[in-house]
């Protein structure tokens, strides 16, 4: 598992926190110092927390369960969507719909509707409808896909959420806590790390910082999936012997 080094984290600006007046006192253990009114995060603490978080994500993937990536901030959307998709994990990067997990059955109905429209548009079963109706269905499908496309193949609730900025994604965090779903998150100096099972003290605003943490999470999950595949192959070979 390729964990970012101290220098990697430093170069990515992971240590830059918020202005002192915006800080959450519960982040005190993770703050190294204040410079020009800005809190700087202790990257040694970040490295320690990141190791723990990555191992948790790896084990979840190895067990065949899902980690949902959540980041609706402009600077994080593309990074998170690409990382999650590359390891076949669900993601939400447009808008967190209230009840996305606490009312999962309703969300799944919307996903099925989206997939059904997509199927009808592709297999030619809509030949009898007017051009206007077909256009309206296409627009509805695009609208649903924008919000739900990242969870289209999620058949059950994920085992964990990886969140970029718990302050911004407070609804997702609250739903996860309510359902007992584990949380892994980038936590900046303006947030409460105690709300997260596996907090990673880090700058959650800069794209380079978001990318280095998110990609480390992706790599850990990839390692877990590969180990799972290896164990499965070994069992199959043993059964044939």
Residue pairs with C-beta under 8 A, 6 or more apart in sequence:
1 54
1 55
1 58
1 219
1 220
1 223
2 216
2 219
3 47
3 50
3 51
3 54
3 216
4 12
4 47
4 50
4 212
4 213
4 216
6 43
6 44
6 47
8 212
9 15
9 43
9 46
9 47
9 202
9 212
10 43
11 208
12 206
12 208
12 209
12 211
12 212
13 203
13 206
13 208
13 209
14 41
14 43
14 46
14 202
14 203
14 209
14 212
14 213
15 32
15 40
15 41
15 42
15 43
15 46
15 203
16 38
16 40
16 41
16 203
16 206
16 209
17 23
17 27
17 31
17 38
17 39
17 40
17 41
17 188
17 189
17 190
17 203
18 38
18 39
18 188
18 189
18 190
19 37
19 38
19 39
20 34
20 37
20 38
20 39
21 37
22 189
22 190
23 31
23 39
23 189
23 190
24 189
24 190
24 191
24 192
26 192
26 193
26 194
27 39
27 187
27 188
27 189
27 190
27 191
27 192
27 193
27 201
29 45
30 41
30 42
30 45
30 46
30 49
30 187
30 189
30 193
30 201
31 39
31 40
31 41
31 42
31 189
32 40
32 41
32 42
32 43
33 39
33 40
34 40
39 189
41 189
41 201
41 202
41 203
42 201
45 201
46 200
46 201
46 202
49 198
49 199
49 200
49 201
50 200
50 213
50 216
52 198
53 184
53 198
53 199
53 200
53 217
54 216
54 217
54 219
54 220
55 220
56 160
56 182
56 184
56 197
56 198
57 67
57 160
57 162
57 184
57 217
57 220
57 221
57 224
58 220
58 221
58 223
58 224
58 227
59 224
60 66
60 67
60 159
60 160
60 182
60 221
60 224
61 67
61 87
61 220
61 221
61 222
61 223
61 224
61 225
61 228
62 224
62 225
62 227
62 228
63 159
63 224
63 228
64 228
65 158
65 159
65 160
66 89
66 90
66 154
66 156
66 158
66 159
66 160
67 89
67 158
67 159
67 160
67 161
67 162
67 184
67 217
67 221
68 84
68 89
68 90
68 91
68 92
68 151
68 154
68 158
68 160
68 161
68 162
69 80
69 81
69 83
69 84
69 89
69 90
69 91
69 92
69 93
69 150
69 161
69 162
69 214
69 217
70 80
70 91
70 92
70 93
70 96
70 161
70 162
70 163
70 164
70 169
70 172
71 77
71 79
71 80
71 91
71 92
71 93
71 163
71 164
71 165
71 169
71 210
71 214
72 92
72 93
72 94
72 95
72 96
72 168
72 169
73 164
73 165
73 168
73 204
73 205
75 205
75 206
75 207
75 210
76 93
76 164
76 165
76 204
76 207
76 210
76 214
77 93
77 94
78 93
79 207
79 210
79 211
79 214
79 215
80 91
80 93
80 164
80 210
80 214
81 91
81 93
81 150
83 214
83 215
83 217
83 218
84 90
84 91
84 150
84 218
85 91
85 150
86 218
86 222
87 218
87 221
87 222
87 225
88 225
89 221
90 150
90 151
90 153
90 154
90 158
91 150
91 151
92 100
92 150
92 151
92 172
93 150
94 146
94 147
95 147
96 169
96 171
96 172
97 107
97 147
98 171
99 106
99 107
99 175
100 107
100 151
100 172
100 175
101 107
101 157
101 172
101 175
101 176
101 179
101 181
102 175
102 178
102 179
104 157
107 148
107 151
110 144
110 148
111 144
111 148
111 151
111 152
111 154
113 144
114 141
114 144
114 145
114 148
114 149
114 152
115 152
117 137
117 138
117 140
117 141
117 144
118 141
118 145
119 125
120 126
120 137
121 134
121 137
121 138
121 141
126 133
126 134
126 137
129 137
145 152
157 179
157 181
158 181
159 181
159 182
160 181
160 182
160 183
160 184
160 197
161 172
161 173
161 176
161 181
161 182
161 183
161 184
161 185
162 184
162 185
162 214
162 217
163 169
163 172
163 173
163 183
163 184
163 185
163 186
163 196
164 185
164 186
164 204
164 210
164 213
164 214
165 185
165 186
165 188
165 191
165 204
165 205
166 173
166 183
166 185
166 186
166 187
166 191
166 192
166 195
166 196
167 188
167 190
167 191
168 204
173 183
173 185
173 195
173 196
175 181
176 182
176 183
177 183
177 195
182 197
182 198
183 195
183 196
183 197
183 198
184 196
184 197
184 198
184 200
184 217
185 196
185 198
185 199
185 200
186 200
186 202
186 203
186 204
186 209
186 210
186 213
187 193
187 196
187 199
187 200
187 201
187 202
187 204
188 201
188 202
188 203
188 204
188 205
189 201
193 199
193 201
200 213
202 209
202 213
203 209
204 210
